Amino acid sequence: MTQRQQQLNAVTPRSGDPAITPALIAEHGLTNDEYQRLLDMLGREPTFTELGIVSALWSEHCSYKHSRPLLKTLPTKAPFVLQGPGENAGVISIGDGLAVAFKIESHNHPSAVEPYQGAATGVGGILRDVFTMGARPIAMLNSLRFGSLDSPRVRYLFAGVVKGIGDYGNCVGIPTVAGEVAFDPAYEGNPIVNAMCVGLLHEDELIRAVAEGVGNPIIAVGARTGRDGIHGASFASEDLSAQSEAKRPRVQVGDPFTEKLLLEASLELIRSGAIVAIQDMGAAGLTSSSAEMAARGDVGVTIDTTRVPVREEGMTPYEILLSESQERMLVVAKRGREDEVASILAKWDLTAAVIGEVIAEPVYRVTEGDRVVAEFPGIRLVTDCPTYTPDARESDEAVRLRSQNVNAIAERPEERDPAWTLEQLLSSPNIAAKTWVHRQYDTTVRTNTVIGPGGDAAVVRVRGTHRALALKTDCNGRYVYLDPRIGAQIAVCEAARNVACTGGRPMAITNNLNFGNPRRPEVYFQLREATRGMAEACNALGTPVTGGNVSLYNENPSGAVYPTPVIGMVGLIESLDHITRAHFETEGDSIVLLGEPTSELGASEYLARIHGVVGGAPPACDLDAERALIDALLEAIQGGLIHSAHDCSDGGLAVALAECCVMNREVQLGARIDLSHWREIPTRALLFGEAQGRVVVSTSMPDTVATIARKHRVPARVIGSVGAVGDPVQITTSSGRINTPLATLDEAYHETISRIMSTPVAGNI
Amino acid sequence: MKFGIVTFPGSNCDYDAYQAVVEKLGEDATFLWHKDHDLHESDVIVLPGGFSYGDYLRAGAIARFSPVMQDVIGFAKRGGPVLAICNGFQIACEAGLLPGALLRNTSLKFVCETVRLRIETTDTMFTNRYERGAVLRVPIAHGDGRYTADDATLDKLEGEGRVVFRYLGGPGDADEWWSPNGSMRSIAGIVNDAGNVLGMMPHPERAVDPLLGSEDGLGIFESMLARVTA
């Protein structure tokens, strides 16, 4: 027998561990084929501990087994990309030796059963992913979806998630600078909670989570390991059901104070040069962090569970390996520099323990004292996970809804006055200001937030330079539901347009693919087509994908959520002088529409809000036109011509114009608009249709702006002028006129959500 | 002049205060580590915002017992200027440097926004560069900012001109006293009886740069400079 076989044979079941039965295998989420793969890899029956390890690592959440083949089709390269997908976070260079690390991650399932801790720990996890790259977190964003606010359960989830995000980020001291929140019955019971973190680093301080150096010690740092969150990764890889509430104990509890200590200590450790690699013990805890770092370095590791600091006595290796207790890190230190590591951790009052080492032998080995309780042949533990390409078929329902002739839907009698419709749309929770939300987030700590929540994109200055970052999360799930490919294209383009409106050049994205159960053909179709659309848009705009997260099985008993591929975009503003806001700020400015209205009405907020209809095709997305629009807009902004720029999106042109007038409560100006030029377009499509590729700008030099637009072949037309404080908002069309006082629009836009949230509603949460 | 900025493990506005002093004021600043008994011969102490030791128990309740606070308390009792911002204000109250307490906001929610503050007195070493009645725009960001004290204390504070800032005019009503956190008598900042310790919930260090929307807070730092170097 070779030495290796001896060791493999040395693995014996622990007394007290359950026997491996078909029922136990099924409970661990492994299919028959996957179990067979495990048997083939080991050449014997696994122990209970090994079954647990594989169950976690081969879960959808850790392995991306249904999405990996699709993710490979996304563009990931550009000269400025320092780190693409596969690490804790993506990293791009922004010049001057500085780089930005950023990533988005979901915490949907935990938030569905325990909104406060679920959301809080989501923030904690993504922060760790960024600072383990050597970056100091400088901004947080999020993307949230809930059911209808009419439901008491939804209000409980909404309020809990917002408080959880706020309390965690506020305590650590990272500003939450932007986010988006949308409500639709499709998300009832399965909210979407995606958190994005952006960090800043010096390029030469970039560190990767790659274990290397035989004999180097592996150190567990931070909170002790408890029994919380065991199998969280597997929980996140199954449909939510009536039984999910019982899995509430699988949700971890966050401790932002310890996170703050870990943040400071980790950055000190990285700068000290005493460590080789560092990784968050996130999903699947110690198991995934150690196995992934080993696999990346193509080395072996051995870990002794008796040396892991634990919170309670009697924890088994299985529990220690799979615990998802929060605020823990795994560090590979340089041999001989353990004391240096220990003294930095002691400074921050953090506990640390050497729990294993890097070994030459290509195995992943776990011992309990002297006894080997799990052993796998090297990186096969990570690489042997199967990938799947299931059947894909668009649902009949989606086809039927998309082909609905929505222009034939009769107008409601109230719509004879389009001011009524405008007010209804501004007070739609999807469009109304989210001040109730972001007032609970510390948006100004670190004193770099130039534009916080509520703008087209957030703008955070890069201290010590004359530049800033423009940051945005975006996705319209209704569009993606009705046409996954076009919907995903629009998500990328809208994020890019938002970034450009603030003066930023779109650079790169992180994505969070929130979908249902991929084993259902209609869901896999959505995933495949959305990925395709995203790839097309990213290629067209030159914005590679540097990483992200896939969250599948977002279902509740009544079906899947809208497919929601959230885009988190980072853009670079070359000069602080280019920073541009969305609201009108100078009386007498000309208002110019870049891009063209169309007769499209499909998939609009108008249809959903006014007619209760989810149907029609989403607006067309012309990728070349989007790119030209961004180029024209940036040229005009950089030329100092633009006083404000605001993207046209949900609610269409009329809503965008009203927002420009009332969104900033400190500067509210009226406007006089004339759209009668477009007499062939039905009035409601002209006012409320969501044709893509449009931006409303204000300028004192409309002719120069028009010349630049022409050069880029972007349609441009002066549609009106900015009024004075107290002037009404007037919008004239060939069939009539909206004439509404600012105060009415202000009330609809700013007061809706706080009014809803302060109105009691009966029912169970 | 040297500003000593205390860093508790959960401080998160220490760096912002440092930047305000060094970049905007052009003065020296140094960080004072919470475990040390060393004020580095600072002329002014800043207790910055954050969550000192997590503040899970009660904001500032543990911080007052930290090694550095023993020295800060001694410094304050000798008349040394102390600027206590947000979490620093909570700590200063817990440490007995200022009267009253900061309780959970009446909304039970964290609140972050830019508020308007009225200067109630210019007769302090922190506000001598302002005009009385001037209105400042300064950000707040806190969950426990409801200033609370008994009537006798409040009357005394007002009678002795020790209420330094009040929250002014909420949205839509510019004339009424108003506070975003339920503070008694709309109090946003007070000084101790000797006038050398200022506690305030708003963040003047976040209001020192027009790019970020306001530089109204800079005057507090400039006032201290004028007084201490005079």
Interface residues (C-beta under 8 A of the other chain):
Chain A: K163 G166 D167 N170 C171 V172 G173 D255 P256 F257 T258 K260 L261 E264 W348 D349 H438 R439 Q440 Y441 D442 T443 T444 V445 R446 T447 N448 T449 V450 R461 R463 L576 R665
Chain B: P9 G10 N12 C13 Y15 D16 Q19 A20 G49 G50 F51 Y53 G54 D55 Y56 K109 F110 V111 C112 E113 P139 A141 G143 P171 H203 E205 R206 V208 D209 L211 L212
